[in-house]
C-alpha cells in the first residue's frame, strides 16, 4: 500500500474492462434464470416470461454486436490487453472528470445485481410461502 494521500500517475481509462461486461451479462442471465425457474408455476405466465427474456436478450446482444463492429473498424487493431488488476487500480474518465475504475464498475453493476439478487430472493420467498400454504 502506498503512503501517498493522493495517488499520482494512475492510468486513466475511457472504456470499461471486458470483465465488467461479462459480469453484467452474468447478472442478466441470473435474472432470466431466476424468473423462469422460480416463477414459472402457472399456465399463463409463459408469455410474459418469454417477452421479458427477449427484451433482456436484445439488451445484451445489441451492445455486444455494436462493440464487435466498433472493434472491427477500429484504426489501431493492436490495442493492448490490459489486465483487470491494472484496470481496477486506475481511473475511469467520465464526462471531463474521473472516477476510480472500481467505483465506475460498481456504479454500472449495482443496479443489475440488485434486480437479479432481489428477484432471486423474492422467488425463493414465494416458493417457501407456496409450499407452506399447501
Number of C-alpha atoms within 10 A of each C-alpha: 3 6 6 7 6 7 9 7 8 12 13 16 18 12 11 18 17 13 12 17 17 11 15 20 20 15 21 21 17 19 22 22 15 21 20 17 11 18 19 13 11 7 7 9 12 13 10 10 16 14 11 13 19 13 12 17 15 12 13 16 13 12 12 14 11 11 12 12 11 11 13 11 10 11 9 9 9 7 9 7 8 10 11 13 8 11 20 19 14 19 21 23 17 12 7 5 8 15 15 17 24 17 13 18 20 12 11 15 17 13 12 19 19 13 15 22 15 14 19 21 14 16 18 15 13 14 15 11 11 10 9 8 7 5
